[in-house]
Amino acid sequence: MKKGKRKASKLGKTCEWNLISKSLHPHPLYQQCCRVCCRLIGATQILEQISENEQERLFELERKDQENIQMQKYLEKLMEEDRSKLERKAAEQKLLRVSKPCEHQCTELDTP
């Protein structure tokens, strides 16, 4: 690592504060203070990234929940449509059985 350059975070960015401070203030205490500031800036950036990632994760969970709710409503609608179709068919079949006499002129009661 070259003298005067310091990594602010694991992202590979160099800390300009350290470069500026050494050129303006060659005093070692000021340079040490600047290194601490660079670390704090890097730590702040990491915390901001963590917060952003958490927000993104929460938005994604909310979106998935909404999709699940919509899918459940759609499935319930399909089930209701199927149920009504089956009821309609059963009613039609019952109507056909009652209104249509047997071709052989027999009734179900006569059969052994």
C-alpha positions, 0 to 999 in steps of 0.5 A: 500500500502506498504511503498516504492512501488508506482503504476506507472500507472493503469496497476498495475505495481510497480515503481522500480525507487521509490524503488531504490531511497529510498534505495540509497537516503533517502532525501525527495526531491529526493524521491519526484522527483522520484515520479514525474519521475514515474508519467511522465514515466506512462504518457508517456506509456499511450501516447504511448498506445494511439498512438499505438491504433490510428495507429491500428485504422487507419490501420483497416480503410484503410483495410476496405476501400480497401475491399470496393473498391475490393467489388465494382469492383467485383460487377461492374464486375458481373453487366457487365457479367449479362448485356452482358448475357442479351444482348446475349439472346435478340440477340438470341431471335431476331434471332430466331424470324426472322429466324423461320417462324410461324407454322401456316403460318401466319404473325403478320400483318394478325392478327386482 
